[in-house]
């Protein structure tokens, strides 16, 4: 199995944190998002302990809530010692409603609205990560109107092209995110941030991409950013307080994904950070990381009920499910790979090649193509693994389908953390 929270039980069924997936489907219906609280807490603990081990607690991990955002996940990660990153007013509101202390919230994102910035300032958000010179001036104006100082850091494009899908590379020069290092824009932003009356420049941030399976790009990013720290110290006489190295650590979607253990990333980056600070004569800044996918992805499974099966000889076998791109658009967006299996036949050989088709009126509504599963029948429960990240978060009501409920499982018990939508929910805002 791809995750420690998964097993095959004595019935031959898929079990998630001790809960029989077939029983969960029967109790809550399908489609159904299932999240293992046990696995989420295990990963959170590993990150927090890594900061103690490699940085002596001089820093902390920040959960990137865009991967999976609801009130309960905010409560879980903060109870394990992590901060929370948000990228919109809605995510910020969710974190505040969950009881997250505003000072432990980091507000990311490009092209934040004036309303979102004001909302963040009025609630005392601990760090606003600035994406452009335009935003820096906007924050100065909004903070000035309120006679307050806004705590900010600058998101820098370090010019590193991580080996991942084009749509999820964010550290290279040609990106909508961040302030360019190579052209000198970054130093211009630092000077402006230090000069503005209602801005407190606290640190720098970078993020080089997502689902990165190699360690070296993260090491290189740390080197580049610390060289910028040194340039700021030498030219402006200022040592900034923190360095946020972003997230993007890879996970196991299939057995082919050679994702390094998270401690390997932490150990390699930490070694280079300490060496580089000594080489450049820098005081070690507080180090932040922003794992999101790696906290929740492998903790998640989506369950479906198999409907029609269409076998086209010599072409493909369509196995239709009661979900689709409305609750998992990742295959339609960028051909994301997944591992699929029949939860009620998990002990049987996967000797049938299926194209898993959703129920949307869209030819591209597929979850996987030509993937091995057990021989299917109508009524089987199909499980798609590693769906804890960017599935519920990216769900929509396309074709006026309903977003499924989400249940959290731990120690053989389950509970609803997000209610499933109803038809009344669909028309609630119609006039």
C-alpha positions in Angstrom: 0.0 0.0 0.0 1.1 3.6 -0.7 0.4 4.9 2.8 0.9 3.6 6.4 -2.8 4.2 7.0 -3.9 1.7 4.4 -4.3 -2.1 4.8 -6.3 -5.1 3.6 -8.4 -6.5 6.4 -9.6 -10.0 7.2 -12.5 -9.6 4.8 -10.2 -8.8 1.9 -11.4 -5.2 1.9 -9.4 -2.0 1.9 -9.1 -0.5 5.4 -8.3 3.1 6.2 -7.0 3.7 9.7 -8.8 0.5 10.8 -12.1 1.5 9.1 -13.5 -0.9 6.4 -13.8 1.2 3.2 -16.8 -0.8 2.1 -18.6 -0.1 5.4 -17.7 3.6 5.1 -19.3 3.7 1.6 -22.4 2.0 3.0 -22.7 4.3 5.9 -22.0 7.7 4.3 -22.7 7.0 0.6 -20.5 7.7 -2.4 -18.7 9.6 -3.7 -17.0 10.0 -0.4 -13.7 11.7 0.7 -12.0 9.8 3.5 -9.1 11.3 5.4 -6.9 9.5 7.9 -6.4 11.7 11.0 -3.8 9.2 12.2 -1.7 9.7 9.1 -2.1 13.5 9.1 -1.0 13.7 12.7 1.9 11.3 12.0 3.3 13.5 9.2 2.7 16.7 11.2 4.7 15.3 14.1 7.5 14.3 11.8 7.8 17.8 10.5 7.7 19.4 13.9 10.3 17.0 15.3 12.5 17.6 12.2 12.7 21.3 13.1 13.7 20.4 16.6 16.4 18.0 15.3 17.8 20.1 12.4 17.2 23.7 13.5 17.0 23.4 17.3 13.4 24.6 17.1 14.6 27.8 15.3 11.8 27.8 12.8 8.5 25.9 12.2 6.5 24.1 9.5 3.4 25.9 8.1 0.6 23.9 6.7 -0.3 25.1 3.2 -4.1 24.9 3.5 -4.8 25.2 -0.2 -4.1 21.5 -0.4 -7.1 20.7 1.8 -8.9 23.4 3.7 -11.7 23.0 6.2 -12.0 24.0 9.9 -11.1 20.5 11.2 -7.8 20.3 9.3 -6.8 23.7 10.7 -7.6 22.5 14.2 -5.6 19.3 13.7 -2.4 20.8 12.2 -2.2 23.7 14.8 -2.8 21.2 17.6 0.4 19.4 16.3 2.4 22.6 16.4 2.2 23.8 12.8 1.2 27.3 11.6 -1.3 27.8 8.7 -0.8 29.3 5.3 -3.8 30.8 3.4 -4.0 32.1 -0.1 -7.4 33.8 -0.1 -9.9 35.6 2.1 -12.0 32.5 2.2 -9.1 30.3 3.5 -8.3 33.1 6.0 -11.9 33.2 7.2 -11.9 29.4 7.6 -8.7 29.4 9.7 -10.0 32.1 11.9 -13.4 30.4 12.3 -11.5 27.2 13.3 -9.8 29.2 16.1 -6.4 29.5 14.6 -4.5 32.4 16.3 -4.1 35.1 13.7 -0.4 35.5 14.5 0.1 31.9 13.3 -1.4 32.6 9.9 0.7 33.4 6.8 -1.2 35.1 3.9 0.2 34.0 0.5 -1.1 34.5 -3.0 -0.7 36.8 -6.0 -3.0 39.8 -6.7 -4.6 39.9 -3.3 -7.6 42.3 -3.3 -7.7 45.4 -1.1 -10.5 43.8 0.8 -8.5 40.7 1.5 -5.5 42.7 2.7 -7.7 44.8 4.9 -9.3 41.7 6.4 -5.9 40.3 7.1 -4.6 43.4 8.8 -7.7 44.0 10.8 -7.5 40.4 12.2 -3.8 40.7 13.0 -2.4 38.1 10.6 1.2 37.3 11.4 2.8 37.6 8.0 1.6 38.8 4.6 3.7 37.4 1.8 4.0 40.1 -0.8 3.9 39.0 -4.4 4.8 42.2 -6.3 5.9 45.8 -5.9 2.3 46.8 -6.7 1.1 44.8 -3.7 3.7 46.3 -1.4 2.5 49.8 -2.2 -1.1 48.7 -1.8 -0.4 47.3 1.7 1.4 50.5 2.6 -1.7 52.5 1.7 -4.2 50.2 3.5 -2.0 49.9 6.6 -1.5 53.7 6.6 -5.2 54.3 6.5 -5.5 52.2 9.7 -2.4 53.8 11.3 -0.7 50.4 11.7 2.4 48.6 10.5 1.9 45.5 8.3 4.2 42.5 8.9 5.3 41.3 5.5 7.8 39.1 3.7 8.7 39.2 0.0 8.1 36.2 -2.3 11.2 35.9 -4.5 11.5 34.0 -7.8 14.9 32.3 -7.4 15.1 31.3 -11.0 15.1 27.6 -10.3 13.2 25.3 -12.7 12.1 22.3 -10.7 11.4 19.0 -12.5 7.6 18.9 -12.3 4.6 19.5 -14.5 4.6 22.9 -16.4 1.4 23.9 -14.6 2.9 23.5 -11.1 6.4 25.0 -11.6 6.5 28.4 -9.8 10.2 29.2 -9.0 11.4 29.9 -12.5 11.7 33.4 -14.0 8.6 33.0 -16.3 6.0 32.6 -13.6 3.0 34.6 -12.5 4.2 34.3 -8.9 6.8 36.4 -7.1 9.4 39.2 -7.5 12.2 38.5 -9.9 15.7 38.1 -8.5 17.7 38.1 -11.7 16.6 41.5 -13.0 17.3 43.3 -9.7 13.6 43.7 -8.9 14.1 41.8 -5.6 16.5 44.3 -4.2 14.3 47.1 -5.4 11.4 45.5 -3.4 13.7 45.1 -0.3 14.7 48.7 -0.4 11.1 49.8 -0.8 9.9 47.5 2.0 12.5 48.9 4.4 11.6 52.5 3.5 7.9 52.4 3.7 6.4 53.8 6.9 3.6 51.3 7.5 5.3 48.1 6.4 7.6 46.0 8.6 9.8 43.8 6.3 10.4 40.6 8.3 11.8 38.1 5.8 11.9 36.5 2.4 10.0 33.6 0.8 10.4 31.3 -2.2 8.6 28.4 -3.6 10.0 26.4 -6.6 7.1 24.1 -7.5 5.0 21.1 -6.4 5.3 17.4 -6.4 9.1 17.6 -6.6 10.7 14.2 -6.1 14.3 15.4 -5.9 16.2 16.9 -2.9 18.7 19.0 -4.8 16.3 21.8 -6.1 15.4 22.6 -2.5 19.1 22.7 -1.5 19.9 25.0 -4.4 16.9 27.3 -3.6 18.2 27.7 0.0 21.7 28.6 -1.3 20.3 31.3 -3.7 18.1 32.8 -1.1 20.8 33.0 1.5 23.0 34.7 -1.0 20.3 37.3 -1.3 20.2 37.6 2.5 24.0 38.3 2.3 23.5 40.9 -0.4 20.9 42.7 1.7 23.2 42.7 4.7 26.2 43.9 2.8 24.4 46.6 0.8 21.8 47.8 3.3 23.1 46.7 6.7 20.0 44.7 7.5 19.7 41.0 8.5 16.2 39.8 7.9 14.6 37.6 10.5 13.2 34.6 8.6 13.5 32.6 5.4 10.5 30.7 4.1 11.6 28.0 1.7 8.1 27.0 0.6 6.9 23.5 0.0 6.4 21.2 -2.9 7.7 17.9 -1.5 6.6 14.9 -3.6 4.3 12.1 -2.5 3.4 8.6 -3.7 0.6 8.6 -6.2 1.7 5.4 -7.7 4.5 2.8 -6.9 6.6 4.6 -9.6 6.8 7.8 -7.6 10.2 7.7 -5.9 9.5 10.3 -3.2 12.2 10.7 -0.7 11.4 10.6 3.0 10.6 14.1 4.3 13.5 13.8 6.7 15.9 13.5 3.8 14.7 16.9 2.5 15.0 18.4 5.9 18.5 17.0 6.6 20.0 18.0 3.2 18.5 21.5 3.3 19.5 22.1 6.9 23.1 21.1 6.3 23.4 23.5 3.5 21.6 26.3 5.3 24.0 26.0 8.3 27.0 25.8 6.1 26.0 28.7 3.9 25.2 31.0 6.8 28.7 30.3 8.3 30.3 30.8 4.9 28.5 34.2 4.4 28.8 35.4 8.0 25.0 35.4 8.5 23.1 34.9 11.6 20.9 31.8 11.1 17.4 33.2 10.2 14.3 31.5 11.4 13.5 28.8 8.9 9.9 28.2 7.7 8.7 25.4 5.4 5.2 25.2 3.9 4.2 21.5 3.3 0.7 21.0 2.1 0.3 18.1 -0.3 2.8 16.0 1.8 0.7 16.5 4.9 -2.6 15.3 3.6 -2.3 13.6 0.1 -1.5 10.1 1.2 -4.0 10.4 4.1 -6.8 10.7 1.6 -8.9 8.1 -0.3 -11.9 8.8 -2.5 -14.6 6.1 -2.7 -17.0 5.6 -5.6 -19.7 3.1 -6.6 -19.2 1.4 -10.0 -22.1 1.7 -12.4 -22.0 0.9 -16.1 -19.1 -1.0 -17.7 -18.6 -0.6 -21.4 -16.0 -2.9 -23.0 -14.9 -1.9 -26.5 -12.8 -4.8 -27.9 -9.3 -3.8 -28.9 -9.9 -0.2 -27.7 -10.6 0.2 -23.9 -12.9 -0.8 -21.0 -14.8 2.1 -19.6 -15.7 1.6 -15.9 -18.1 4.3 -14.9 -18.3 5.7 -11.4 -20.7 8.0 -9.6 -18.1 10.8 -9.3 -15.8 12.5 -11.8 -14.1 15.7 -12.6 -16.5 17.7 -10.4 -14.9 16.3 -7.3 -11.4 15.4 -8.7 -10.4 17.5 -11.7 -6.7 16.7 -11.5 -6.6 14.1 -14.3 -8.6 16.4 -16.6 -6.2 19.3 -15.8 -2.8 17.7 -16.0 -3.2 13.9 -16.4 -2.4 13.3 -12.8 -1.6 9.7 -12.1 -3.4 7.7 -9.4 -3.5 4.2 -8.0 -7.0 2.6 -8.2 -8.4 -0.6 -6.8 -11.8 -2.2 -5.9 -12.1 -1.8 -2.1 -14.3 -4.9 -1.8 -11.8 -7.0 -3.8 -8.6 -5.5 -2.4 -7.1 -9.0 -1.9 -7.7 -10.0 -5.5 -5.2 -9.6 -8.4 -5.5 -6.4 -10.4 -5.7 -8.1 -13.7 -8.3 -5.9 -15.5 -7.3 -2.8 -17.5 -9.8 0.0 -17.0 -10.4 3.6 -18.0 -12.2 5.0 -15.0 -14.9 7.4 -16.3 -16.9 10.0 -14.4 -20.5 11.0 -14.8 -20.1 14.5 -16.2 -21.4 15.3 -19.6 -17.8 15.8 -20.8 -15.6 13.4 -22.9 -12.6 14.4 -20.9 -14.2 13.5 -17.6 -11.8 10.6 -16.7 -10.1 9.7 -13.5 -7.5 7.3 -15.0 -6.9 5.6 -18.3 -5.7 2.1 -18.9 -5.1 1.5 -15.2 -5.0 -2.0 -13.6 -7.8 -2.9 -11.2 -9.6 -6.0 -10.0 -12.3 -7.3 -12.4 -15.2 -5.0 -11.8 -19.0 -5.5 -11.5 -21.8 -3.0 -11.0 -22.0 -2.1 -7.3 -18.3 -2.6 -6.5 -16.7 0.2 -4.5 -13.8 1.7 -6.4 -11.1 3.5 -4.3 -8.7 6.1 -5.7 -5.7 6.5 -3.4 -3.7 9.6 -2.5 -6.6 12.0 -3.0 -6.2 14.0 0.2 -4.7 17.0 -1.6 -6.2 19.2 -4.3 -9.3 17.1 -4.6 -11.9 18.5 -2.2 -10.1 21.9 -2.6 -10.6 21.9 -6.4 -14.1 20.4 -6.4 -16.9 22.2 -8.2 -20.6 21.9 -9.0 -20.1 21.3 -12.7 -23.2 19.9 -14.2 -24.8 20.9 -10.9 -23.3 17.8 -9.2 -23.1 17.9 -5.5 -19.7 18.1 -3.6 -19.4 14.9 -1.6 -19.0 14.8 2.2 -15.7 14.2 3.9 -15.2 11.9 6.8 -12.1 11.8 9.1 -11.1 8.3 10.4 -8.8 7.4 13.3 -8.3 4.3 15.3 -11.2 2.5 13.6 -13.7 5.3 14.2 -15.1 7.8 11.7 -16.8 11.2 11.9 -18.1 13.7 9.3 -15.9 16.9 9.1 -17.5 18.3 5.9 -21.2 17.7 5.2 -22.2 16.6 1.8 -24.1 19.2 -0.3 -27.8 18.9 -1.0 -29.9 20.1 -4.0 -31.1 23.0 -1.8 -27.4 24.1 -1.4 -27.2 24.3 -5.1 -29.9 26.8 -5.5 -29.4 28.7 -2.2 -27.9 31.7 -3.9 -30.0 31.7 -7.1 -32.5 34.6 -7.4 
